[in-house]
Amino acid sequence: MAISLWKAMNGERAVVLLFVFRVLSSLPLSLLPHALSLSLLSLFSLFVEIRADNSLALFKTRPGASSGIMLGAVTLPTVMLSKLIQLSRAFSLQRIEIGELEHMTMQFWATSACCCGVLIFLSMVMWCAANNKNTHFSCRVWDAKFSLSCVVLYSVVCCISLATISHTGFNTALKLLWLLCHGFAAVKLIQHILNMFPYCASIGEALLVTSGLVLYFGDMLACTISKVCRLFISPELVSIRYGIKRSEIGIIIQGLLLGLIIFSALFKFIIRLCEHFWGADNSESRQNKEIERSLIFFASLGFIMIVVAPSWMMIILDFDVHPVLWIFQFVFSEPVKRLSLCIYWVGLIFASVLRFYNISKNSKIERILLRKYYHLLAVLMFLPALIYQPKFLDLAFGAALAVFLVLEIIRIWRIWPLGKVVHQFMSAFTDHRDSDLLIVSHFSLLLGCALPIWMSCGFNDRPLTPFAGILSLGIGDTMASMVGHKYGVLRWSKTGKKTVEGTAAGITSVLAACSVLLPLLASTGYLLTQHWFPLLVAVTTSGLLEAYTTQLDNAFIPLVFYSLLCL
């Protein structure tokens, strides 16, 4: 077994193991069950990935990418565990309440359950495929025993950990049921993603998206259930409490995303209903249908985002005023700074998009290099705002994500009159990781910069964690690509394009940026608790991951870098 694992080891798997080991080595003894569960998850995912090397044809994955199962399975649980380590430090200093620590513990187990459920599903698919091919019986039995052992041990550790934060056995059973629902939902969702968007993502990328969506919307569902129980059942009969106090901006972002999910389902239902009653097609009736479809689209969108989503925020999450009114009050509480920042962003976006769009249509510059200019644009846009207006940047990221989602829905469904225009414009900035069916690069860049900032809200004793996405993508990834393309000679692998020179340039540039950023943060009032050796390990590990991975680096590298900076 050990020999076969050693032979199957490659650069990406080695870096992922280094990443997991670095986090595990920083764990306090109180989180020992979490360390054991992450170790089991890493081992199980490595085993599944090795078995999947010869079974990728079973799944409609993105051409040219490895399965990425191990990276996709351990990334979010490790991020949650790093955040749990950070909150444990805060709790020992009496900076947070025990409820916040317990909430993050549930988040860790929820992400782990999602990933474990998908790994079990992948194992079963490959085991059934092996049975159909009549492979060696003893090999199939050994695979089944190993998978079952990992799952059983993981379940035992999970039960022990949940029992320590639960007041009664019934409470523990409810939490286990909730985690089981997460695992089942993740399995159904990843099947849906791979079938609806074939050849658009690797298994690891789909797993990262799946676990993130199930965790985020599961949190919304739990809040809703908790509130409904308290509204309709006497407080003496129910003691359901869930979650922690959320910021107003966090509530608004959750409401926006929930509204878009409800809108997509509602619009699809309405269109199917209308198509049932619409008559035969001709050129004139087809054009009228397009206009009617567009009117239904925008009317439904407006109703959901102005009425339904705000109602949910105000009733379930106890938002005091209508969110639109709150946004206006927030922006105009510091009108000069925030409106000036908006003007700066609009001018920068307009000038850059116009310039790069013309270059992309007429120039022979490689598309991957052209896209790195947008990474630099992200640095120019987000870095000043993060230092001087971090709360306003949180809100702006949420608004930008909502706009991107609406534009992508318009593009995919070809909503008149913007559908074709948006499709032509977005196609000018695609690369091999995008397709006509789904364009993800702009989402991954935005979320890669936004997620570390959003996750750093609340207690944060590591001042560089909010900058993880901007540093790793805007500076490190950009310098690695440009230097590697122009000066790179020594390649990390015979088949890959990444060079040693590019990776060294990326690591050096991030360290240089940190050396400038830390004194600047100190001058604005941050308490510096970031030590240089852990920072060097974090930058080097994320740089090596960028060099070796064939996954969507905009999605994984910021999360890995953020996780290591939390330690």
Salt bridges, closest charged atoms under 4 A:
GLU49 OE2 - ARG13 NE 2.61
ASP53 OD2 - ARG13 NH2 2.94
ASP143 OD2 - ARG51 NE 3.08
GLU205 OE2 - ARG62 NH2 2.47
ASP219 OD2 - ARG246 NH2 2.31
ASP281 OD1 - LYS289 NZ 2.48
GLU290 OE1 - ARG293 NH1 3.94
ASP318 OD1 - LYS227 NZ 2.86
GLU334 OE1 - LYS337 NZ 3.98
GLU334 OE2 - ARG338 NH2 3.51
GLU366 OE2 - HIS485 NE2 3.22
GLU408 OE2 - ARG411 NH2 2.79
ASP431 OD2 - ARG371 NE 3.37
ASP431 OD2 - ARG433 NH2 3.09
ASP434 OD2 - ARG371 NH1 3.82
ASP461 OD2 - ARG89 NE 2.89
ASP461 OD2 - ARG462 NH1 3.50
ASP477 OD2 - LYS372 NZ 2.72
ASP477 OD2 - HIS375 ND1 3.73
GLU546 OE2 - LYS498 NZ 3.32
ASP553 OD1 - ARG433 NH1 3.07
